Amino acid sequence: MNMNVLTHTLLAVGLIAALPAQADTVTLQQAVEMSLAADPRIKEREQVIEAARAMVREVKGNAGWRVSANAFIGLAPEVDGGFYQGGAFSGTTPRTDGDKIHGISDWTHLDFALIKPLYTFGKVERYGDAAQGNVDLKQGELKQTRADIAYDTKRAYFGYLAARDARGFLEDMQQRVNQAIATVERNLKEENGEARQSDLFALQTAKGLLAKYVHQARAIEKISLDGLKVLTGAGLKSDLQVADSRIEPVAFPQVDLAEFQARALQDRPEMQQLEAGLRARRALVAAKKADRMPDVYAGVIGQFNYASQRERLDNPYLYDPFNGGGLTPVVGVKWDTVFGVSTARVDQAQAELEALNHKKAFAVAGIPYEVGEAYANAQANFDAQRDLAEGAAAARRWMVASLADFSAGIETADKVADAIKNYALMQTEYLRTVNDYNMNVAQLARLTGELK
């Protein structure tokens, strides 16, 4: 490669790398989507669901084939010769060795059983239903976590907009107060000045109050933006920016209260979790009752023994536990229960089911109230922010007129300070109320199971 071309290429790459990284600008919806994709709590809940699904597979696996086996190598007495007296292989008098030990032989043992349940009186089915109910319960927890993350993202987003707008507004007010203070100080230095010392004190008081609000707004602005960076996964060191130039009230939901309450009872994650929990508890009660019944099974069982230093007996009436074996198909009934314990377990499962029924009754009564409370707050703040907008506009006109009159020498500084403080109060209260209203609408979405 030509050296000049290589040099120009390296310089170009260096210049591109030296350019500042472009800031990421996100809308509210994009911020919510980023948070849902980045939050580790989502992935944690997904793995919990996978564990619950594995439990379902485990329960269903109990209806399939199962094997149990035991194998070992040990020692057995050595025997040389046949069954009859003197170790002969034929005769009339059985052999008797007494306590004589002729030696030691290796002994290999294997026993096994291959079994499949035929009928369990509903144990597998009911435990499977309970395990599936647990999966549905965990899925409800995932949905609730997603709703909480979306709500937290909206709170950080709107909080940042409100704090940024408040900070910019208050800094502008500081400049106006500083200009008024400078005018008063000039007049005080002049012999024929019309300003009074009390005018300066009044304006300095307003300046101190504004400074406090500016510091608070800057802190909230930073905290909210950092929180948004963490939630979206951008990282604290990223240059994340929001697309909205200022905070605006969102549209009031075009759904009446009764419809919101009906949606909450049907779609809210907590209600879905309650229904899943009830299904699981009912299935668990039935499973505990079935535990008191036996299992019917079929399969194959067998045993094998081998001792290399023992003569093998080929007599169908005699069995040598160290040599020989057998295999047979079986059909059987296995019953393993402790009546007092099994009854107590049924009672425990029934009590837990009844407790969940009472919890559902409370939720059915409480959720509509909770939705109604959020709806009332949203309506109140929606009306309040409109009135505050009008009040803030009037306060601004009051302040501008007072400053003009003060410049003309027909208004005192304390009146100007009052106008400035009231305008600052009305505007910041308006911004705070818009933020509260937007969060009321977000809370309604969360309480009714929406994810937007």
Backbone hydrogen bonds, N-H to C=O, Kabsch-Sander energy under -0.5 kcal/mol:
donor,donor_aa,acceptor,acceptor_aa,energy
6,L,2,N,-2.2
7,T,3,M,-2.6
8,H,4,N,-2.5
9,T,5,V,-2.3
10,L,6,L,-2.5
11,L,7,T,-2.3
12,A,8,H,-2.2
13,V,9,T,-2.4
14,G,10,L,-2.4
15,L,11,L,-2.4
16,I,12,A,-2.3
17,A,13,V,-2.4
18,A,14,G,-1.7
19,L,15,L,-1.0
19,L,16,I,-0.7
24,D,239,D,-0.6
25,T,23,A,-0.6
26,V,24,D,-0.5
26,V,241,Q,-2.4
31,A,27,T,-2.4
32,V,28,L,-2.3
33,E,29,Q,-2.4
34,M,30,Q,-2.6
35,S,31,A,-2.2
36,L,32,V,-2.4
37,A,33,E,-1.6
38,A,34,M,-1.8
39,D,35,S,-2.4
42,I,39,D,-1.1
43,K,39,D,-1.0
44,E,40,P,-2.5
45,R,41,R,-2.2
46,E,42,I,-2.2
47,Q,43,K,-1.9
48,V,44,E,-1.9
49,I,45,R,-2.1
50,E,46,E,-2.0
51,A,47,Q,-2.1
52,A,48,V,-1.9
53,R,49,I,-2.5
54,A,50,E,-2.2
55,M,51,A,-1.6
56,V,52,A,-1.5
57,R,53,R,-2.1
58,E,54,A,-2.2
59,V,55,M,-2.4
60,K,56,V,-2.5
61,G,57,R,-1.8
62,N,58,E,-0.6
62,N,59,V,-1.3
63,A,60,K,-1.7
64,G,61,G,-1.7
66,R,115,I,-2.8
68,S,113,A,-2.3
70,N,111,D,-2.7
72,F,109,H,-2.0
74,G,107,W,-3.5
76,A,105,S,-2.6
78,E,103,G,-2.8
79,V,309,Q,-1.7
82,G,87,G,-3.1
84,Y,88,A,-2.2
85,Q,93,T,-3.0
87,G,84,Y,-2.0
88,A,84,Y,-0.6
88,A,85,Q,-0.8
95,R,83,F,-2.6
100,K,97,D,-1.8
102,H,78,E,-0.6
102,H,100,K,-0.5
105,S,76,A,-3.5
107,W,74,G,-2.3
108,T,306,Y,-3.2
109,H,72,F,-2.8
110,L,304,F,-2.7
111,D,70,N,-2.4
112,F,302,G,-2.4
113,A,68,S,-2.4
114,L,300,V,-3.6
115,I,66,R,-2.8
115,I,113,A,-0.6
116,K,298,A,-3.1
118,L,296,V,-3.5
119,Y,296,V,-1.8
123,K,120,T,-1.0
126,R,122,G,-2.6
127,Y,123,K,-2.7
128,G,124,V,-2.1
129,D,125,E,-2.2
130,A,126,R,-2.3
131,A,127,Y,-2.3
132,Q,128,G,-2.3
133,G,129,D,-2.3
134,N,130,A,-1.7
135,V,131,A,-1.5
136,D,132,Q,-2.3
137,L,133,G,-2.1
138,K,134,N,-2.3
139,Q,135,V,-2.3
140,G,136,D,-1.9
141,E,137,L,-1.8
142,L,138,K,-2.0
143,K,139,Q,-2.2
144,Q,140,G,-2.4
145,T,141,E,-2.4
146,R,142,L,-2.3
147,A,143,K,-2.2
148,D,144,Q,-2.3
149,I,145,T,-2.4
150,A,146,R,-2.4
151,Y,147,A,-2.2
152,D,148,D,-2.6
153,T,149,I,-2.3
154,K,150,A,-2.2
155,R,151,Y,-2.3
156,A,152,D,-2.2
157,Y,153,T,-2.5
158,F,154,K,-3.0
159,G,155,R,-2.1
160,Y,156,A,-2.0
161,L,157,Y,-2.0
162,A,158,F,-2.8
163,A,159,G,-2.4
164,R,160,Y,-2.7
165,D,161,L,-2.6
166,A,162,A,-2.4
167,R,163,A,-2.7
168,G,164,R,-2.4
169,F,165,D,-2.4
170,L,166,A,-2.7
171,E,167,R,-2.3
172,D,168,G,-1.7
173,M,169,F,-2.0
174,Q,170,L,-2.3
175,Q,171,E,-1.7
176,R,172,D,-1.7
177,V,173,M,-2.5
178,N,174,Q,-2.8
179,Q,175,Q,-2.1
180,A,176,R,-2.1
181,I,177,V,-2.8
182,A,178,N,-2.4
183,T,179,Q,-1.9
184,V,180,A,-2.3
185,E,181,I,-2.7
186,R,182,A,-1.9
187,N,183,T,-2.1
188,L,184,V,-2.4
189,K,185,E,-1.3
190,E,186,R,-1.1
193,G,190,E,-1.0
199,D,196,R,-0.5
200,L,196,R,-1.2
201,F,197,Q,-1.9
202,A,198,S,-2.4
203,L,199,D,-2.1
204,Q,200,L,-2.5
205,T,201,F,-2.1
206,A,202,A,-1.8
207,K,203,L,-2.3
208,G,204,Q,-2.3
209,L,205,T,-2.0
210,L,206,A,-2.4
211,A,207,K,-2.3
212,K,208,G,-1.7
213,Y,209,L,-1.8
214,V,210,L,-2.3
215,H,211,A,-2.3
216,Q,212,K,-2.2
217,A,213,Y,-2.5
218,R,214,V,-2.5
219,A,215,H,-2.1
220,I,216,Q,-2.5
221,E,217,A,-2.5
222,K,218,R,-2.3
223,I,219,A,-2.7
224,S,220,I,-2.7
225,L,221,E,-2.1
226,D,222,K,-2.8
227,G,223,I,-2.5
228,L,224,S,-2.2
229,K,225,L,-2.2
230,V,226,D,-2.3
231,L,227,G,-2.6
232,T,228,L,-2.3
233,G,229,K,-0.7
233,G,230,V,-0.7
234,A,229,K,-1.2
235,G,229,K,-1.5
238,S,235,G,-1.6
240,L,238,S,-0.7
241,Q,24,D,-3.4
243,A,26,V,-2.5
255,V,253,P,-0.8
260,F,256,D,-1.9
261,Q,257,L,-2.6
262,A,258,A,-2.2
263,R,259,E,-2.3
264,A,260,F,-2.4
265,L,261,Q,-2.0
266,Q,262,A,-1.1
267,D,263,R,-4.0
268,R,263,R,-0.6
268,R,264,A,-1.5
271,M,268,R,-0.6
272,Q,268,R,-1.9
273,Q,269,P,-2.5
274,L,270,E,-2.2
275,E,271,M,-2.4
276,A,272,Q,-2.3
277,G,273,Q,-2.9
278,L,274,L,-2.5
279,R,275,E,-2.2
280,A,276,A,-2.3
281,R,277,G,-2.6
282,R,278,L,-2.6
283,A,279,R,-2.2
284,L,280,A,-2.1
285,V,281,R,-2.3
286,A,282,R,-2.1
287,A,283,A,-2.2
288,K,284,L,-2.5
289,K,285,V,-1.9
290,A,286,A,-2.0
291,D,287,A,-1.5
292,R,289,K,-1.2
293,M,290,A,-2.0
295,D,334,K,-3.0
296,V,119,Y,-2.9
297,Y,332,G,-2.6
298,A,116,K,-2.1
299,G,330,V,-2.3
300,V,114,L,-2.7
301,I,328,T,-2.4
302,G,112,F,-2.4
303,Q,326,G,-2.4
304,F,110,L,-3.7
305,N,324,G,-3.1
306,Y,108,T,-2.2
310,R,307,A,-1.4
311,E,79,V,-1.2
314,D,312,R,-0.5
318,L,315,N,-1.4
320,D,323,N,-0.5
323,N,320,D,-1.5
324,G,305,N,-2.2
326,G,303,Q,-2.4
328,T,301,I,-2.5
330,V,299,G,-3.1
332,G,297,Y,-2.5
334,K,295,D,-3.0
339,F,337,T,-0.5
342,S,338,V,-3.2
343,T,339,F,-2.1
344,A,340,G,-1.8
345,R,341,V,-2.2
346,V,342,S,-1.9
347,D,343,T,-2.4
348,Q,344,A,-2.4
349,A,345,R,-2.4
350,Q,346,V,-2.4
351,A,347,D,-2.4
352,E,348,Q,-2.2
353,L,349,A,-1.8
354,E,350,Q,-2.4
355,A,351,A,-2.4
356,L,352,E,-1.8
357,N,353,L,-2.0
358,H,354,E,-2.1
359,K,355,A,-1.9
360,K,356,L,-2.2
361,A,357,N,-2.1
362,F,358,H,-2.0
363,A,359,K,-2.2
364,V,360,K,-2.9
365,A,361,A,-1.5
366,G,362,F,-3.0
367,I,363,A,-2.9
369,Y,365,A,-0.7
370,E,366,G,-2.5
371,V,367,I,-2.7
372,G,368,P,-2.6
373,E,369,Y,-2.5
374,A,370,E,-2.1
375,Y,371,V,-2.6
376,A,372,G,-2.5
377,N,373,E,-2.3
378,A,374,A,-2.3
379,Q,375,Y,-2.5
380,A,376,A,-2.6
381,N,377,N,-2.6
382,F,378,A,-2.1
383,D,379,Q,-2.2
384,A,380,A,-2.5
385,Q,381,N,-2.4
386,R,382,F,-1.1
387,D,383,D,-2.0
388,L,384,A,-3.0
389,A,385,Q,-1.9
390,E,386,R,-1.6
391,G,387,D,-2.5
392,A,388,L,-3.1
393,A,389,A,-1.9
394,A,390,E,-2.2
395,A,391,G,-2.6
396,R,392,A,-2.1
397,R,393,A,-2.0
398,W,394,A,-2.3
399,M,395,A,-2.5
400,V,396,R,-2.9
401,A,397,R,-2.5
402,S,398,W,-2.4
403,L,399,M,-2.7
404,A,400,V,-2.2
405,D,401,A,-2.6
406,F,402,S,-2.5
407,S,403,L,-2.4
408,A,404,A,-1.6
409,G,406,F,-0.9
410,I,405,D,-2.6
411,E,405,D,-0.7
416,V,412,T,-1.6
417,A,413,A,-2.9
418,D,414,D,-2.1
419,A,415,K,-2.2
420,I,416,V,-2.7
421,K,417,A,-2.8
422,N,418,D,-2.4
423,Y,419,A,-2.3
424,A,420,I,-2.7
425,L,421,K,-2.5
426,M,422,N,-2.7
427,Q,423,Y,-2.7
428,T,424,A,-2.3
429,E,425,L,-2.3
430,Y,426,M,-2.1
431,L,427,Q,-2.4
432,R,428,T,-2.5
433,T,429,E,-2.4
434,V,430,Y,-2.4
435,N,431,L,-2.2
436,D,432,R,-2.5
437,Y,433,T,-2.8
438,N,434,V,-2.7
439,M,435,N,-2.1
440,N,436,D,-2.0
441,V,437,Y,-2.1
442,A,438,N,-2.0
443,Q,439,M,-2.6
444,L,440,N,-2.1
445,A,441,V,-2.0
446,R,442,A,-2.1
447,L,443,Q,-2.8
448,T,444,L,-1.6
449,G,446,R,-1.1
450,E,445,A,-2.6
